[in-house]
Amino acid sequence: METGRIQYLLKKYLSQNCNSDEKKELNLLINSLQDEDLKAEFRALWTNYSSELTLSEEDSQDILANILSEKKNLNLDQRRTNRRSVYLRAISVAASLLILVSIGIYVRKNKGLNESGAVIAKAVLVSPDKATTYTRTIVLPDGSSVVLHAGSTIDYPRTFGGKTREITLVGEAYFDVKHDSQRPFIIHTGAVKTTVLGTAFDIKAWPDHKNIIVSVTRGKVRVENDKKVLAVLTINQQINYDVQNTTAKQHKVNSDEIVSSWAKQDLDFDGATFESIAQVLSKRYGKDISIGNVQLAKTQIVSSFAGTESLENILDVLCTINSDAQFEEKNNEIIISNKN
């Protein structure tokens, strides 16, 4: 049973990319299935293609009608009456399978469009003090940015109103802090406090690890515990603090590599469509992103990012790669469109 091949051909058929030979192959594979195989294929496709999005009964019936209306083009051999039941069974189950697979495609092509025909990637906003399974970028009230490692959290006030800017980190994060000589920026990580005026650095402070590690990529930071200053670090310097023994060791490192090893999560795009890239960026940066039309949304792009860039910098690069595209921000939504 070539489950993967059937799965592949069904996807191509739904996206109208099947040639005549592939349609014949799909028909033969479907007709060769036995009942138990059909059930197994149904379960497998459900597992692989079920969507968080749901269709109404009316929408589902529309899809079913569209699929069944295509059966005359499938060129299945109906001349033998002893195969008619096999044909009907295969078509029925195939239609059910295609509905499952098509949910994502249908939603992208229809539900993902706004009134002007733009493809929209909706941001899923999760509070920074709630851990997520993905890396994300948070902009703080003072304009500083934090790339928050998956599984990490930060806690900070709505505004930095006092003489200091203080936050609490659990996990790992990369900070790019806005310079403010009058208000030091302080990160609390258990027994260690890291103080900066304006710089970029990585802090690793997982609750189940015995060490707290600070690595500086730009500027200068001061690291201390409740008794003394442990180190003053500059670019490519790192301190490794043993929480249990309250000892610290300083090292020379390549801090950019340390950060990029995790911060670039999901940001390597090898032939990805503008639409799929927008979905990744929307989730990571917490912004709604719309793309002017379906053709632009399906444009493929090859690019890679370090993960510490701003959303605007990434979009600048993407729109340089695709010279026909441009972007602007309106009402907290990013709009990508054709120049012409």
N, C-alpha and C positions, 0 to 999 in steps of 0.2 A: 504494500500500500504506500503510494508516493504522496503522503499527506502534505509534505511541504510543497510539492509541485501543484497539487490542487489548490492549496492556499494561495500560491503565487498567481496562478491563472485566474482565480476568482477575483483577486484584487485588480488584475489587469483588465478583466472583463468589465468590472464596475467602473473603472476609470476610462473605459472605451478605448483601451490601448491594445486589445487583442486583435491579432490578424486572423485570417481565415483558418490557417493551420492550427493555431493555438486554440481557437474555438472548437475545432474538431477534436483536438487532443483532450480538451476539458470535457467535452461530451462523452468521449470514450471512457475517460477516467471515472466520471460520475456513473455511467451505466455499468461499470465493472464493480461498483461497490455492492456489498451485501448489507442487509439491514443493520447488523452490529457495527459494521464499518461506518455506516452512515451516522449512527448514533455517536460513535467515537469521534468522527470528524466534526459533528455538531458540537460536542463538548469542547474539543480542542479549539475550534474557532471562537466559541463563546469565551473561553479563557483568554485567548490572545487578543480578541478584538472588542470585548465588551467595553462600553464607554460610560464615563460618569454622566454624560449627557443622555437624556432620554427623548424619545419621539412620542408625539401624541398618537392615538389610535388612527386618526385620520391620516397623519403623515406616513405611518407604517403601511397603511392600506394603499396609499399612493405609490410607495416604493414597490410593494408587491405587484400592483397592477402594471407598473412599468417593466418590471422584470419578466412577468409572465407574457407581456405583449411582445417580448423579444423571442419567445420560444420558436416562432416560425423561422427565425434566422439561425437557429442552432443546428439545423441540418441533421437532426436525429432521425434514424431510420424507423419510420412508423409503419412500414409496409407489412411487417410481420405481426399478426395479431397477438402471437404469444409473447411479443416484447412490449405490447402496449402498456401493460401494467407496470413493467420495469420503467418504461419511459415516464409515465405519469408519476410514479413514486420518486424517480430521480429528479424530475422537474420540481415537484413539490418540496422535497427536502433541500434541493439546491436553492430554490427561492428563499426558503427559511434561512439558509446559511448566508445567502447574499444580503438579506435584510440585516443580519447581525454585522457583517463586514461593512455594509454600506452606511451604518449609523454614523460613523465618524466622517465618511466622505460626504454624506447628505448634509450633516450639520455644518461641515466646513463650507459647502457650496451654497447652502441656503440660510441656515441659522446664523452663520458667521458673517453675514452681510448686513450692513446697516442700510438705511433707506437710500443712500446715495450709491450703494453697490460696493462699499469699502469692506475689505476683510479686517475683522477686529480681533486682536488678542487682548482678552480681558485680564487685568491684574487681579491676582488673588492676594489680598492684603492680610498678613499675619503679623501680630504685634511682635516687636523685637525681643520681648521678654518670653516669647513662646518659641521653642525650638522647632525647626523644620528639617526635612530630609534633604534640602538643597541649599547651596550657597547663595547668599543674597547680599545686596548692597543697600545700606541704610544711610540716609542723609540726616545728620543731627541738626538741632535747632540753630547752631552757630554756623552751619554750612560745612562743617567737617564731615568726612565720609568714612564709613566703616564697612569693610567687606567681611561679612559674618560667615564663618565656616558652618557647614551643615551640622546641626546638632547643638550649636552654640546659642547663647542668649546674651543680651545686654539690657541694662536697666538704666534709664536716665530721665531727667525731668522734662516737662513740656518746653520749658525755657530755662536758659542758664542765667538766672537773675542775680547771683551773688558775685563774690570776688573770685570764685573758681568755677571751672566747668568739670563736674565730677560724674563719672559713670561707673557701673559695676559690670564686669565681664565674667561669664562662665563659659569656658571652652577656648576657642581660638578666633582671633580677628586681626585684620590688617587695618590700621588707622592712618588716615591722611588728615592731619589736624590743621585747621585754619589758624594762622598766626594771630595771637592776641597777647601782647606783652603784659597787659594789665590783668589778665585772667588766665592763670595756668590751667592746663588741661590735665586732669588726674584720672587714672584708671585704677580701680580697686580690683584685685584678683586674690582673694583670700588674705594671706598674711603679707602680700607684697603690694606696694603702691608705686605706680609709674607716673612720673610728672614730666610734662613737656610744655613748650610754648608754641611751637609750630614745627611739625616734622611728620615723617612717615615711618611706621614700624609695625612689627608683628608681635603679638603676645599669644602665647600658648599656655593656658591654665585650665586644663581639664580636671574636674573634681576627683576622678579616679587615678590621676597620675601624681607621682610624688614630687615632680619637678615643675617649676614655673619658668618659662623661657621667654626672654625678650630679645628681639633681633631688630636692629635699626637699618632702614634703607635710605634715610635722609634726615639730616638735622642732628639733634642731640636730645637725649632723654636722661632723666635721673631715676634710678631704681632703688627703693629702700623698703625695709621692713619696719616694724614698730620700734626698733632699737637704734638703727643706724642706716646710713647711706651705703648701699651695696656696690653701686657702680654708677658712673656717668658714661653713657655710651654714645658713640658717634657712628657714622656710616660703616656698615659691614662689621659691626661689633655685636656680640651676643653675650648675654648672661644667663647662666643655668643655675637656678636657685633650688636647692634641696630643702623642701618644706620641713621634713622631719628633723633633719640635722641642722637646719638654719645656716647652711653653708652655701657659698656662691662661687662659681667659676666663670671666668670671662674667656671668650674665644673670638678669633677672627673667622668670619664666615662670608659666604656669598648670600646676602640677605634676599636679593631678588629671586634666586632659585628657591629659597625656603618658602617665600610667599607664593610664587607661581605654581609650586608643586600641588597646592590645593585650591588657590584662588581662581585658577583658570577652568575649574569644573564646568562642563557643558558649553565652553566657549571655543571649541575647535569645530569649525564648520567646513566640512569637505563635500561640497556640492549640495549643501542644504538650501532649501527654498527660503525666500524672503519671509514667507508666512511662518515657517517653523522657527526661523531665527527670531522673529518678532515674539513668538510665544515664549521662547527661552528668556528673552530680554524683559518681557513684560513681567514674568514671574520673578526674575532676579532683581529688577529695579522698582517693582511695584507701580508700574505705569501702564495705562491703557495705550495700546498702539494700534493704529488703523493704517491699512494699506489701500491706496486709491482704487485699485481694480484687481481683478483676479489674475490677469496676465502678469502684472508686476509681482503679485504675491507668489506666483509659481516660478519666478526667476531664480535660477540656482546661483549660489555664491560660494567661493572658496576663501576662507579667512580664518584667522586665529588671533585670540586676544589673551593678554596676561591675566585679566580678571580684576585689575586694580584701576582700570580706566573708568571714566564717567560714562553715563549712557550717551551723552552728546558726542563724546570722542568716538565711541564705537559707531554711532550712526554716521558721523562724518566719514569714517573709513568705509563703511558699507556703501554710502552714497557716492564715494569716490570710485570704488570698484565698479559699481553700476552707475555709470555717468549719466544715465537718463533719469535717475531718481534724486529726490530732494526730500528734506524733512523740515517740519516746523512743530512748535508746541502751542496748542490752543486749549485753554480751560483745563490744564493739567493732563491733556491727552497728546501723545505724539502722533503726527499725521505724516505718513510717507506717501509721496505721490510722484507722478511723472512730471518732468520739467515742462514738457510741451503740452 
